[in-house]
Amino acid sequence: MENSISNCLSVSASNLTALLVIGIVTVFVIRVLYVLHRSARPRHPNSSSQQHLSTLIVLGSGGHTAEMINLLNVLQKERFKPRYYIAAATDNMSLQKAQVLENSLLDDQGGREKVVGSAHYMQIYRSREVGQSYLTSVGTTLLAIAHALWLMIKIRPQVILCNGPGTCIPICVIAFIFKVFGIRWSYIFYVESIARVKRLSLSALLLYKLRMADQLFVQWPQLKNKYPRAHYVGRLM
């Protein structure tokens, strides 16, 4: 008798555990699907609103930074602030260019930082350096993700702007995880480089296939034809 009761209790506990696991998985899948659905239809803030949007700007090296600076020149600075510039730990030139841009804004506003919005400059570990072996890049990728997590917790941006560097991938992954768990909803806007004419860069392809970017912009019509969920905006440069 006692054995029968014990067996029944054991089976009941196993069933309850299984139902609990299934329930958690189901809720998680529903939440992921909701995030993907909502990301495909990003909110368009009212331009008349006075709300400021904290903005994280991911800078790459060389041409990526030049293109991003050009984009920032037409950004509504009064709206997108404070601005957080992030570049790879080995890339000092990009942050210097961002500082030059911000200093020019202060000069235009007569030094009134409260009008333009404060800027912050940070660096993040690279997932993989040029020429680094894929084996050793596993460790550096994990380090980059941990660093990205710390930065995202610290900044908690409402908007993320990126245009190509692999540095943006850990940040976008963390931002997507934050969306799923309801920690913070960061709108990810990716602008593909004008140098990409026939196919997306690896960073853009990952964000496109995994549907992490709220909007992905391309500058060539053939890319729009090949990747229909992308937004063709013509040449921005």
Summary of the structure (lengths in Angstrom):
residues: 237
radius of gyration: 21.9
end to end distance: 81.3
largest distance: 87.8
contacts: 700
relative contact order: 0.12
helix: 50%
strand: 13%
